[in-house]
Amino acid sequence: MVTSSHEAMHRIFQEDPGVFARTFRRLDLPLADFPDPVAVSLLPNDLTEIQPTERRVDTLLRIDATSGESHLLIIEAQGKPNPKKPSSWAYYVAHLREKYGIPPVLVVTCQDRSTARWAEKPIVIGPAFWPTLTLRPLVLGPHNVPVITDPSAAARDIPLATLSAITHAKDPNAPAILKALAVALKTIDEDTARIFAELTELGLGKALAAETWRQLMAVDLSFFRSETSQRLRAEGRVEGRVEGQAESRAEDILLILTTRGLDVPDAVRERISTCTDLDTLRAWLTRAVTAETAEDLFTEADG
């Protein structure tokens, strides 16, 4: 049965295919760098032939790279070892190579190390005296996807931070990863934040970290939009909520600054902690990701 967690583990590549190349640059593997994509096409995932057997990959992408070459990304999410999968994967690779005429790469995403170790084993098809085909999946899981607990790092690459949260759903570091991602989502536009917030919740599935994420997301991200916050304040209906969210936003700013190792003078800390204007706090939060000093958060326009 296909679960919501299964869906999120491959859908993230549809939202940002470049996360694949960025992730593998972070891994200590003897592989050539995957080039950055210049064009990406989402291809049909139905590989069914005339025969009644239905075959579908989770996600199939065509990557046209900066090098001028193209390749296919076959994304498969795997929740547990399945002895029937290797032959299906071999079929996908051979069929797609024949159909599109460009080299395919099989990527398998996992949430636990045992499944990742199983998926990483080369798949040999043929008799022992003459192996005809050897398949080598590229596996992404908690053993090699970076743990991102720094909110500023998460804000610089939210798709990768989301992948980190999903693949480390069962890891003791999960709460810190989710907190960093939650803070990072507040630095981007509402629509994009909602996409990655939903992907994260789906990807966490039934893991204990899912409840942590629901608590972090209890504050509606749309509230931080300038027009919305101004309207609600004008109507005078949410003073207590504004105060609570301003306090939370101030804590997020200080968390980013301290995690980045920046010195936060008492005067700066006081100014951040006592500010109640959500629009100003949002601007400071965004600047905190790249500011060279804590004082760089402030401009003349902030008053």
Sequence and secondary structure as in RCSB ss.txt:
>XXXX:A:sequence
MVTSSHEAMHRIFQEDPGVFARTFRRLDLPLADFPDPVAVSLLPNDLTEIQPTERRVDTLLRIDATSGESHLLII
EAQGKPNPKKPSSWAYYVAHLREKYGIPPVLVVTCQDRSTARWAEKPIVIGPAFWPTLTLRPLVLGPHNVPVITD
PSAAARDIPLATLSAITHAKDPNAPAILKALAVALKTIDEDTARIFAELTELGLGKALAAETWRQLMAVDLSFFR
SETSQRLRAEGRVEGRVEGQAESRAEDILLILTTRGLDVPDAVRERISTCTDLDTLRAWLTRAVTAETAEDLFTE
ADG
>XXXX:A:secstr
   HHHHHHHHHHHH THHHHHHHHTS  S      EEEEEE   B   SSS   B SEEEEEEETTS EEEEEE
EE SS  TTHHHHHHHHHHHHHHHH S EEEEEE SSHHHHHHHHS EEES TTS  EEE  EEESTTTS     
HHHHHH HHHHHHHHHHTTTSTTHHHHHHHHHHHHTTS HHHHHHHHHHHHHHHTTSTHHHHHHHHTTS GGGGS
HHHHHHHHHHT  HHHHHHHHHHHHHHHHHHHHHTT    HHHHHHHHH   HHHHHHHHHHHTT SSGGGG  G
GG 
